Amino acid sequence: MSEQKIFIIEDDVNILYGLESQLSASDFIVESSEGDEEVEELMNNIRDFAPNYIILDLILPKLDGFDIVKRIKGDEELSDLPIFIFTDLSDEDSKRRSLDIGADYYFIKEEFDTYEFAEKVKKIINNQEKNENEDGLELYDE
């Protein structure tokens, strides 16, 4: 697997450190934020790090996760980044809203511990890489 970079935005330090250690152990380069900075500073940090993937909690102390998804998807440089939502919001409306504004995956924290979630993320990324690497063509499942 080529070097992959993941940017994690999560205010629960136990979850944040758990994900960082799980993904770092699998050779991902990880950068993170606890979501306590201004949104422009966060966006600049994401641009500077140039990640391949983003893991985002929707409920943050100073920032609105839905707004972050919109900003990432509306940013020319970042709009193609796959976004994994990992949140306590288990209602259908939050899930639909997240996916409608561009999030790619939605996971509810009470259904996964950090280890299981990290394993799911790695599996999805590995499957994407496999599909992109076969014959140099990107495959799409209809």
Summary of the structure (lengths in Angstrom):
residues: 142
radius of gyration: 14.5
end to end distance: 25.4
largest distance: 44.9
contacts: 417
relative contact order: 0.16
helix: 48%
strand: 19%
